[in-house]
Amino acid sequence: MEKREEVEIRKAPKLLPFALTGAGFGLILAVILNALIPAQSRSSEDVFGLLLIALGSLGLGLGVAFALFFDLVSAKRVKRAEAVRSENRSE
């Protein structure tokens, strides 16, 4: 017996690639900002470490936010299709 039902088809973004890309951009920005700070104004490597943590986590959060935004946008562009459920069991 075939059972027909309507299904929704959409492409949802994966969170991990967006999060890692955002964190990567944050880390790159931290390296650039650390290079722009004059050497006599820098106290030690502590500033660099704090920049890495702060901007890396900020980038990670922004990456996840972008992924969630794109997920909401993709939810509005849902395609509907009719599917047939098959009950084939090979034992």
C-alpha positions as CSV (number, residue, x, y, z in Angstrom):
1,M,0.0,0.0,0.0
2,E,1.4,3.3,-1.1
3,K,0.9,6.3,1.2
4,R,1.3,9.7,-0.4
5,E,2.1,12.8,1.6
6,E,3.3,16.3,1.0
7,V,6.8,17.2,2.1
8,E,8.8,20.4,2.4
9,I,12.1,20.7,0.7
10,R,14.6,23.5,1.6
11,K,18.3,24.0,2.0
12,A,19.4,24.8,5.6
13,P,22.9,26.1,6.3
14,K,25.2,24.2,8.5
15,L,26.2,26.0,11.6
16,L,29.7,24.7,12.1
17,P,31.2,26.1,8.8
18,F,29.7,29.5,9.5
19,A,31.0,29.5,13.1
20,L,34.5,28.4,12.1
21,T,34.7,31.0,9.4
22,G,33.6,33.7,11.7
23,A,36.1,32.6,14.3
24,G,38.8,32.6,11.6
25,F,38.0,36.1,10.6
26,G,38.1,37.2,14.2
27,L,41.5,35.6,14.7
28,I,42.8,37.3,11.6
29,L,41.5,40.6,12.8
30,A,43.2,40.1,16.2
31,V,46.5,39.5,14.5
32,I,46.1,42.6,12.4
33,L,45.1,44.8,15.4
34,N,48.0,43.4,17.4
35,A,50.4,44.4,14.6
36,L,48.9,47.9,14.5
37,I,49.5,48.6,18.2
38,P,52.9,50.3,18.6
39,A,55.5,48.1,20.4
40,Q,56.1,50.6,23.2
41,S,52.4,50.7,23.9
42,R,52.1,46.9,24.1
43,S,52.7,45.6,27.6
44,S,53.3,42.0,26.7
45,E,51.8,39.0,24.9
46,D,48.8,39.3,27.2
47,V,47.2,41.8,24.9
48,F,47.6,39.5,21.9
49,G,46.0,36.6,23.8
50,L,43.1,38.8,25.0
51,L,42.5,40.0,21.4
52,L,42.6,36.4,20.1
53,I,40.0,35.3,22.7
54,A,37.7,38.3,22.4
55,L,37.7,38.7,18.6
56,G,37.7,35.0,18.0
57,S,34.6,34.4,20.1
58,L,32.9,37.5,18.7
59,G,33.6,36.2,15.2
60,L,32.2,32.8,16.2
61,G,29.1,34.4,17.5
62,L,28.6,36.5,14.5
63,G,29.1,33.5,12.2
64,V,26.4,31.6,14.1
65,A,24.1,34.6,13.9
66,F,24.6,34.8,10.1
67,A,23.8,31.1,9.8
68,L,20.6,31.5,11.8
69,F,19.6,34.5,9.7
70,F,20.2,32.5,6.5
71,D,18.2,29.7,8.0
72,L,15.2,32.0,8.5
73,V,15.5,33.3,5.0
74,S,15.7,29.8,3.5
75,A,12.6,28.8,5.6
76,K,10.6,31.3,3.6
77,R,11.6,29.7,0.3
78,V,10.2,26.2,0.9
79,K,9.4,24.0,-2.1
80,R,6.6,21.5,-1.6
81,A,6.6,18.1,-3.3
82,E,4.5,14.9,-3.1
83,A,6.3,11.9,-1.8
84,V,5.4,8.2,-1.7
85,R,6.4,6.3,1.3
86,S,7.6,2.8,0.5
87,E,7.4,0.0,3.0
88,N,10.1,-2.3,1.5
89,R,11.7,-4.4,4.2
90,S,14.3,-7.0,3.3
91,E,14.8,-9.5,6.0
